[in-house]
Amino acid sequence: MLNAEMSQATLPNLTGIVDANRRTDLVMAGIGISVLIIAMSLLAAVVIDLIVGGWPRLMNPDFYLNFPSRHPLKAGIVSAWVGTILVMLVTAGIAIPLGVGAGVYLEEYAARNWITDFIEINVSNLAGVPSIIYGLLALGLFIHGFGLGETILTAGLVLALLILPVIIVSTREAIRGIPLDLREAAYGLGADKWQTVRLYVLPAARSGILTGTIVGLARAIGEAAPVITIGALTFIAFLPPSPLQASPPFINFEWLESPFTIMPIQMFNWVSRPQAEFHINAAATGVILMLMTLAMNGIAIWLRYHLRRQIR
Amino acid sequence: MPTLPSSLSPAGPAGSPFRASKSFLRRRALWGSFAGGCLLIAAASSVFVTLGIVYVLVTESMGFFAQISLLDFLTDTQWTPVFENAHFGVMTLVSATVTVAGIALAVSIPAGLALAIYLSEYARREVRETVKPCLELLEGVPTVVYGYFTLLFFTPLLQTFIPGLEGFNMLGPGMVMGIMILPYTASVSEDAMRAVPSGLREAGYALGYSRFRVAMRVVVPAAFSGITAAFILGMSRAVGETMVVAIAAGQNPNFSFNPTEGAATITAYIVQMAMGDLPHDSIAYQSVFAAGIVLFVITLTFNLIGFFLRRRFKEVY
């Protein structure tokens, strides 16, 4: 076919083909750009819809300091944002050491054999397990099996397991980017494996690991499904005991066993009500929740692109 | 193990002032193996999570399958777990799950493909570097927010075009979900396309192909397994997505493939049941885990296919 085209192609004919090709290319690029515009305008629509919908409540300081209430105009999100922060403390405390540790092991210690292969397939499969399944794990094992109850500890634990693959994968990528020379130099100075990892590899991979951790935690903040299944109450008119206290030992862990609610669940609760007044509260909660996750994601994205430029 | 000459051993040459003491070396070796052990435990924890999931799903639904035969579970077309005359036909929930995920894919495949071709074959590097982070923001929006948006903004908007659309329907959530998984499907397929060696493209150009022809006849076929993986993994995400459907597709089990109707997906059913306080031994409680098994098996299948397809395209080049 091409041969036929070539042999017939006189000069004007050729320019015609070139013009036609240019047109198709323009159309293709146009389609790509319009998909992009549609996707971004959906994001814009979400943001604007929430801000407009929640504006009256967002502007009211009481909204941030009041407990949930049957009266939509008195209801606030104080127990939700405090709960979110406390649950995230637990999640970070569990997910970071486990995830970074697993990533270091797979990248630096593991032999190339079927066990490593199996762990690898397992991690990538865990990343694709729907979050609600983790909720069932928490319901069946943590609550009915271990008797941990519907507490901040359970929620933090399940969200930690949920984001574990994210942290493992990004730790591995960060470590893989560290040149071999660094390790060899450390060995040359007489360091053993653990010293090399602790003193040279981990500090060099620090920012990459940090990026992945932030992305993981941002995901955990917005997740409602796995926490709903453990029966997190949505009407919480009290705060968990404070982690800090005035008398020694200054830290207490009673808050771990406290009932709680978190931002996405509070929002879900308000969305599911038929009264439109509660939808205003839901929109306002959504704005704050989005600010939290977008800020975290923004920091992570900025870190990543900033670093990439630095390395180049 | 061969022994190093003493001058090269980590302990340093004999008599050297820098020679490490025996007790230091012993302590260091101890710490080293302790740390190695901790790291191994951390890596193994991910396997225990999988084992835990399988264990919970199987043991908690055992009582369910003792009462409901697998045949009824898979062929009955009613799902009425709390009725007097309870039916447990999981296909009721699967039909809604498949419908919503199908709509999501119908949106995501053409859009994702067009976007990936644009980013990998047309866009300049600076454009790509700006666009990808923006797309990632789209992925960072909490799904409960998308649920709110679908129920209170997108569905009313669709209703002005489609008069018969119910307040709870599968069309709106499916379409929003399609855009939601777009960043993922587009970036995975773009990675696959960019992994195609430039020699193949250049061969196409040498034959006088236009960019469009190179994209469609060279790059897409060469990256086919990677692109397929992207959409299979996207499908798995759509099947497992919870909050959008729980909020906007309704919670009424309805054996239907009609996108204008509302119907409970597997995930929406789990949420609905979990919100009520179910007694631990009731069949309704166990049915949640039976539905969970079906969801787990579907997503596991997609994930494994996607994993091996992606690995294959990585190996080819």
Interface residues (C-beta under 8 A of the other chain):
Chain A: L2 M6 N21 R22 T24 D25 M28 A29 I31 G32 I33 V35 L36 I38 A39 M40 L42 L43 A45 V46 D49 L50 G53 P97 L98 G99 V100 G101 A102 V104 Y105 L106 Y109 A110 F118 I119 I121 N122 V123 S124 N125 L126 G128 V129 P130 S131 I132 I133 Y134 G135 L136 L137 L139 G140 L141 H144 G145 L161 L164 P165 I168 G190 D192 K193 W194 Q195 V197 R198 A218 R219 I221 G222 E223 A224 A225 I228 T229 I230 G231 P264 M267 F268 V271 S272 H279 A282 A283 G286 L289 M290 T293 L294 M296 N297 G298 I301 Y305
Chain B: P10 G12 A20 R28 A29 W31 G32 A35 G36 C38 L39 L40 I41 A42 A43 A44 S45 S46 V47 V49 T50 G52 I53 Y55 V56 L57 T59 E60 A111 A114 L115 I117 Y118 L119 Y122 A123 E129 V131 P133 C134 L135 E136 L137 L138 G140 V141 P142 T143 V144 V145 Y146 G147 Y148 F149 L151 L152 F153 V176 I179 L182 P183 L207 G208 S210 R211 F212 R213 A215 L233 S236 R237 V239 G240 E241 T242 M243 A246 I247 T267 I270 V271 A274 M275 D277 H280 V288 F289 G292 L295 F296 T299 L300 F302 N303 L304 G306 F307
